[in-house]
Every structure is written in structure tokens, then in C-alpha cells.
Amino acid sequence: MPYMSANSYFGLAAESTYGTAASISTYTPIGNPKIATGLKWLDDTDFRGSPVMHYDQVPGVRADKFEGKTFMYTDVYPNLIRAVLGGTDSVSSSVHTIGVGNFPNQGSQAPSYTIINNSVDGTYQLTASRCVELAIAFNADAAVETTFSFTGNAASVVASATPNESTQHLIPSWNCSASINGASVAVVESASIDIKRNTAPIHTIGSQTPYNNFQGPIEVSGQLSLVVEAGEPYFNQALTRTQIPIIFRFTDPATGYYVQFQMSNCQLEDPVIDQAKAYISLQAKYIAIANTTDAISGYSPIISKTYNNIATAY
């Protein structure tokens, strides 16, 4: 009989030692999980007197990729935040503050993660995984959703795990809030936050496995769709050097738990006045500029806070 995708489960946890599998305590509900094996085949095409192209193929280096999407469950979501931002988790009264990791002597790398993906046919494990990108999208009539991807060492089949799934609720966008340029606004129809680390494997001789799955410097950007009211400033701000703070807070209406992202210097760009609907709206892109306000040390374009009634650090 075919396997049913609905029986799948996924979890991740930070590794204490790079490449050494970590124990996963709470699993994250996931949609559309996918493992892509990154084995590079070496093709022997040297001429041998015959009109053919492929004489042999030998396995080369390998680094696998994992991707999926999830709603914003506050008890497990800080794992994804720390995986992309990289900073340590500073906890006070169950508020988890995670910023960009700035560790020059350690390559400013986020922790490596162990990923478990049970697709029913087998329980696949990727160690030494680092986040490539995290993209958050929210529309007024939908739930807050995150897509993400990791690159890691080759997936191996391990003994089946016992999942302990998140117990939190997804967060509807109608209960979220936005602050732009220091003032709460009620005109945001939809928005996105795209956090990229441009992670890629480093291969060296002597091993088919990557020497390191290495993250690059962080980039944060996004888009906004806004209802246009009298005196709206955003069109002009997108055409002049006007770096403004943008804060999004995503709150679970059932518990009051929340996830917040603060970007203290944002430049709006590429404004478009949209008159296709009964009311006028404006779409604009933004770039989060590095600043000291959002930094634990040095500069950073973003910082996050999560309140979830969990007192231990991630």
C-alpha cells in the first residue's frame, strides 16, 4: 500500500557539538516537508573512439537540503529564529530575546541543527544543518506562515523517534499588530519578512561530507501592502532616504503568547499605487538596514522577542 503523507512528522534541535546528533524534545508541525539529496555525480566523458558521451559515473561530494513550511507555534518557533539569526537566547520572565550572532572568532555562525523528518517510509536524520533562509508571510484573512530551508550533511535513516508535538495554536493575522515609524498602524493588509543567510557547504579533499555548512552575512527584506488613507506618508518615504522603524508582533489570541520582530532602520522602496480595487492601496518593498539598536553587539538589521511561558533557553 502507498504511504500517507499525513503520517509524517518533523523536529529539530540545536547541536552541542557540530555534526553530533542532538536529542529533540518538542516536534514542530510542518507542511510540505521535502528532502533533496545533493549528491554530485562525476561524469566520465573522455573520448574513447566511440560516438558516445557517458562512459562512467562516480559519486562526488554530497550535501542535502531540507525545506518545509509551518505556522507560528510559539513553543517551538524560537528554534527557527535562532537557526537563522544565530544569536544566543537571552531569557527573562519567559521572554526569549534572540538577535544576530556576532562571534568573529567562530565565524559568526548560528548553531548547527539536527533535523528529523519521518516520511513514514523511513526516519531520516540530517546533522550539521544550518538555516539557508526563513520567510514569514501574513495576510489579514489568513494565518501567519513561515517557509524555511536548511542545508546539512547527507540524510541517513535512523531508528524511529517518538514525536512530542507542539501544543500551541497557530496565530491568525487578524490578531497581529504593526508599528511603522514609531506609531501603531491599522492599514497593513499583508506583509512579509525575508531573512536570508546564503548558507552553502564547504567541501575539502578527503571527505564526501562537507567540511562545514557555512552561513554568510544576514540580509533582511520584505514587502508591504497598505490601505491608502488621507495624508499617507509611505509613497514619499519610499522615494527619499527615510529609514524608519518597523515592528511586527504576532500574538496568539487564545494564550497571549507572541513572536515579535523589530527592524529599527527600514528603507521603503519601489512604491506602487494600486487602483484595481474599490479602494486605493499601496505596495512597497523594504530593506532592513543594519543598526546598533537591534544588535546584541556590533550591527544588526533585526532582533526578535518571543513570549511563550517557557523559562529555559533554546
Secondary structure, DSSP 8 states (H G I E B T S, - for coil): ----GGG-EEEEEE-SSTTS-----SB---EEEEEE--EEEEEE----SSS-S-SEEEEEEE-EEEEEEEE--TTTHHHHHHHHHEEEEEEETTEEEEEE---GGGTT----EEEEEE-SS-EEEEEEEEEEEEEEEEETTSB-EEEEEEEES--EEE------B------BGGG-EEEETTEEES-EEEEEEEEE---EEE--TT-SS-SEEE----EEEEEEEEE--TT--HHHHTTS--EEEEEEEEE-TTT--EEEEEEEEEEEEEEEEE-SSSS-EEEEEEEE--BSTT-SSS-BS-EEEEE-S--S--
